[in-house]
Amino acid sequence: MIEARQLTKRFDSGRGRNKRVLEAVSSIDLTINAGERVAYIGPNGAGKSTSIKMFTGILQPTSGELHVLGLVPAKQRKQLAQRIGVLFGQRAQLWSELTAREGLRLLGAIFGLDRSKINARIEETADLLDACDLLDQTVRTFSLGQRMRCELAASILHSPEMLFLDEPTIGLDLTAKQLFRELIARLNAERGTTILLTSHDVADIEAVAERVIIINHGTVIYDDAVDALRGSLLAVKLVDVRFESPSEPVVLDGVEVVESSPLHCELRVDTRSRSIREVLDYVLEHGAVADISVTDPPLEDVISEIYQAGLQ
């Protein structure tokens, strides 16, 4: 689906004596096969967006070779657009004053589908995404979760072979995020659509992707199965505890105390050596707990650990 060899993108910045060259993407080699679910991640400024703009034909590479679905994206952008879908979490494809059905019909016409095929595709896609009840509602009345379901429907209306998802769950509540992740997995399973996902949410990566590619400073620094990442760096969880009354410091083997005070502590738990259940049992017996939460470490921390390991 994607074949990149020594893919590089440079930008000129400044003028005169201040002119310099910024290398946003540096000699990337990667292959993504049909039917894969891939997370393409990295910190802000790592080169993700530049890469995706080259994959979708928006930007012309400075050097290297790139083929997506057998096409050269920047030179065959119209042909490529007929075969891919793109969903950006902060950009709307549907018109707020139209119903979802009206907006989808308009998009179907833009893609050159005949009317009968458009109507059939709308019903089929809405059924796949559990959005049938939303079709005849005005888009401006939707919650963010409802809108994102319909935006996803707009992205796959023309049955693309590959779907690019850029921060698709940003701003969604926990329930809406989980539903959206399930819909993406179902789309891949039932239609065989290849998925390329970018996200700063570790839970998105664990739920949607089977493979993770990490890019930093314009270069691929990690490419492996999500299970391999989960077995190492994603094994770490953060436990945040607030006590109703002053409590003694937490001391437990396999648990790092990140922050501690009589009424609050933040713990870093390596679940390979100590289960979350054991930690929670200990904390609940340790003092009067007012609130407790378990979260993943920030993705930037995961990437930083991988990057530092690569420098050693």
C-alpha positions in Angstrom: 0.0 0.0 0.0 2.9 2.4 0.8 6.5 1.9 -0.4 8.9 4.7 0.7 12.6 4.6 0.0 15.0 7.3 1.3 12.0 9.6 1.4 13.1 13.1 2.3 11.5 16.5 2.6 13.3 19.8 3.1 11.9 23.3 3.5 13.8 26.6 3.0 13.4 29.0 6.0 14.3 32.7 6.2 16.0 34.9 3.7 19.4 36.2 2.9 22.0 35.5 5.6 19.2 34.0 7.8 18.2 31.5 5.1 18.5 27.9 6.3 17.2 24.5 5.3 15.0 22.5 7.6 14.9 18.7 7.0 11.4 17.7 8.2 11.6 14.1 7.0 15.0 12.4 6.6 15.6 9.4 4.4 12.6 7.3 5.6 12.4 3.7 4.5 9.1 1.9 5.2 6.6 -0.5 3.7 2.9 -0.8 4.7 1.0 -3.8 3.3 -2.6 -4.3 2.5 -5.0 -4.8 5.4 -2.5 -3.6 8.1 -3.5 -1.4 11.0 -0.5 0.9 11.6 0.0 3.6 14.2 2.4 6.3 12.8 3.3 8.3 15.8 5.9 10.7 17.3 6.1 14.0 19.2 5.0 17.3 17.8 7.5 18.4 15.1 8.7 14.8 14.5 7.7 14.8 10.8 4.4 12.9 11.0 2.2 15.5 9.3 4.8 16.2 6.6 5.0 12.4 5.9 1.2 12.1 5.6 1.0 15.1 3.3 3.5 13.3 1.0 1.6 10.0 1.3 -1.6 11.8 0.2 0.0 13.9 -2.5 -0.3 17.3 -0.9 3.5 17.7 -0.7 6.1 16.8 -3.3 9.1 15.0 -1.7 12.5 16.7 -2.1 14.2 13.3 -2.8 13.6 9.6 -2.6 10.9 7.3 -4.0 7.3 7.0 -2.9 4.4 4.9 -4.2 1.0 4.7 -2.6 -1.3 2.1 -4.1 1.1 1.9 -7.0 0.8 5.6 -7.7 3.2 8.5 -7.3 1.1 10.7 -4.9 2.2 14.2 -5.9 1.9 13.4 -9.7 -1.2 11.3 -9.6 -3.1 13.0 -6.8 -6.6 12.9 -8.4 -6.3 9.1 -9.1 -5.1 8.6 -5.5 -7.9 10.6 -4.0 -10.4 8.2 -5.5 -8.8 5.3 -3.6 -7.9 6.7 -0.2 -9.9 8.2 2.6 -8.6 10.9 5.0 -10.0 12.0 8.4 -8.5 14.8 10.4 -9.9 15.2 13.9 -10.1 19.0 13.8 -11.3 19.4 10.2 -14.9 18.9 9.0 -15.9 17.4 5.7 -19.7 17.7 6.3 -21.6 20.9 6.1 -23.1 22.1 9.4 -26.4 23.4 8.0 -27.1 20.2 6.0 -28.3 16.9 7.3 -25.7 14.1 7.4 -27.5 12.4 4.5 -27.5 15.5 2.4 -23.8 16.1 3.0 -23.0 12.5 2.2 -25.0 12.7 -1.1 -23.0 15.8 -2.1 -19.7 14.1 -1.3 -20.8 11.0 -3.3 -21.5 13.2 -6.3 -18.1 14.8 -5.9 -16.6 11.3 -6.1 -18.6 10.6 -9.3 -20.9 8.0 -7.9 -24.3 7.7 -9.5 -27.4 8.4 -7.4 -28.5 4.9 -6.7 -25.0 3.9 -5.7 -24.7 6.9 -3.4 -27.9 6.0 -1.6 -26.9 2.4 -1.2 -23.4 3.4 0.0 -24.9 5.8 2.6 -27.2 3.1 4.0 -24.4 0.5 4.0 -21.9 2.8 5.6 -24.2 4.2 8.2 -25.2 0.6 9.2 -21.5 -0.3 9.5 -20.8 2.7 11.8 -24.1 2.5 13.8 -25.1 5.9 12.5 -28.4 5.2 10.8 -30.3 7.3 13.4 -28.1 10.3 12.6 -28.6 10.5 8.8 -31.5 12.9 8.8 -30.3 15.1 11.6 -28.6 18.5 10.9 -24.9 18.2 11.5 -24.7 21.3 13.7 -26.9 19.5 16.3 -24.5 16.6 16.7 -22.3 16.0 19.7 -18.6 15.7 18.9 -18.8 11.9 19.0 -21.8 11.8 16.7 -20.1 14.2 14.3 -16.9 12.1 14.2 -19.0 9.0 13.3 -20.5 10.8 10.4 -17.1 12.3 9.4 -15.8 8.7 9.3 -18.8 7.8 7.1 -17.8 10.6 4.8 -14.2 9.3 4.6 -15.2 5.8 3.6 -18.3 6.5 1.4 -16.3 5.8 -1.8 -14.9 2.5 -0.3 -11.3 3.6 -0.1 -8.6 0.9 0.0 -6.6 2.9 2.6 -7.7 5.3 5.4 -5.5 8.0 6.9 -6.7 9.0 10.4 -5.0 12.0 12.0 -5.9 12.4 15.7 -9.4 11.1 15.1 -10.4 10.8 18.8 -9.2 14.2 19.9 -11.8 15.9 22.1 -14.0 12.9 22.4 -15.1 11.6 25.8 -14.1 8.1 27.0 -17.3 6.4 25.8 -17.1 8.0 22.3 -13.4 7.2 22.0 -14.0 3.5 22.7 -16.9 3.4 20.2 -14.8 5.1 17.6 -11.9 2.6 18.1 -14.3 -0.3 17.7 -15.6 1.1 14.5 -12.2 1.5 13.0 -11.3 -2.1 13.9 -14.6 -3.3 12.4 -14.0 -1.4 9.2 -10.6 -3.1 8.9 -12.0 -6.6 9.7 -15.1 -6.4 7.5 -13.8 -4.4 4.5 -10.1 -5.1 4.7 -9.4 -1.3 4.7 -5.7 -0.5 5.5 -5.5 1.9 8.4 -2.7 4.5 9.1 -3.4 6.2 12.4 -1.6 9.1 14.1 -2.5 9.8 17.7 -1.1 11.1 21.0 -3.4 8.8 22.9 -1.7 5.5 23.9 -5.1 3.9 24.2 -5.9 4.6 20.5 -2.7 2.8 19.6 -3.3 -0.2 21.7 -7.0 -0.6 20.6 -6.7 0.1 16.9 -3.1 -0.7 15.7 -1.3 -4.0 15.2 1.9 -2.3 14.3 3.5 0.9 15.4 6.0 3.1 13.6 7.6 5.8 15.7 9.2 8.8 14.0 11.4 11.4 15.7 13.5 14.2 14.2 12.3 13.1 10.8 13.6 9.6 11.1 12.0 6.2 11.9 13.3 5.1 15.3 11.0 2.2 16.0 9.0 -0.2 13.8 7.5 -3.3 15.5 4.2 -5.0 16.5 2.2 -3.2 19.1 2.4 -6.4 21.3 6.1 -6.0 21.4 5.7 -2.3 22.5 3.0 -3.3 25.0 5.3 -6.0 26.5 8.0 -3.4 27.2 7.2 0.3 27.5 3.4 0.2 27.5 3.7 -2.1 30.5 4.1 1.0 32.6 1.0 2.6 34.2 0.6 5.7 36.3 -1.5 5.5 39.5 -2.7 8.8 41.0 -4.1 8.7 44.5 -5.6 11.3 46.7 -6.3 10.6 50.4 -9.0 12.0 52.6 -6.6 12.4 55.5 -2.8 12.5 55.9 -1.2 9.1 55.1 2.3 7.6 55.4 4.4 7.4 52.3 3.8 4.5 49.9 6.6 1.9 50.0 6.1 -1.1 47.6 8.6 -3.1 45.7 8.3 -2.6 41.9 6.6 0.7 42.4 8.3 4.1 41.8 6.9 7.0 43.8 6.9 9.9 41.3 5.4 12.5 43.7 4.4 12.2 47.3 2.7 14.3 50.0 0.5 13.4 53.0 -2.6 13.8 51.0 -1.5 12.8 47.5 0.9 10.4 45.7 1.6 9.6 42.1 3.0 6.1 41.4 4.7 4.6 38.4 4.0 0.9 38.1 5.8 -1.6 36.0 3.1 -4.2 35.5 5.6 -6.9 34.6 6.8 -7.0 38.2 3.7 -5.8 40.1 0.1 -6.0 39.0 -2.2 -3.0 39.2 -4.6 -5.1 41.3 -1.8 -5.6 43.9 -1.0 -1.8 43.9 -4.7 -0.8 44.3 -5.2 -3.3 47.1 -2.2 -2.0 48.9 -3.3 1.7 48.5 -6.8 1.0 49.6 -5.5 -0.7 52.8 -2.9 2.0 53.3 -5.2 4.9 54.0 -8.6 6.6 53.5 -8.7 7.1 49.7 -10.7 10.0 48.3 -9.9 9.4 44.6 -7.8 7.1 42.5 -7.0 6.8 38.8 -4.9 4.6 36.6 -3.6 6.0 33.3 -1.0 5.4 30.6 2.2 7.4 30.7 2.2 10.3 28.1 3.1 9.1 24.7 6.0 11.6 24.6 7.6 9.7 27.6 7.3 6.4 25.7 8.9 7.9 22.6 11.6 9.5 24.7 12.6 6.2 26.3 12.8 4.5 22.9 14.8 7.4 21.5 17.2 7.4 24.4 17.6 3.7 24.1 18.5 4.1 20.5 21.3 6.6 21.4 23.0 4.2 23.8 
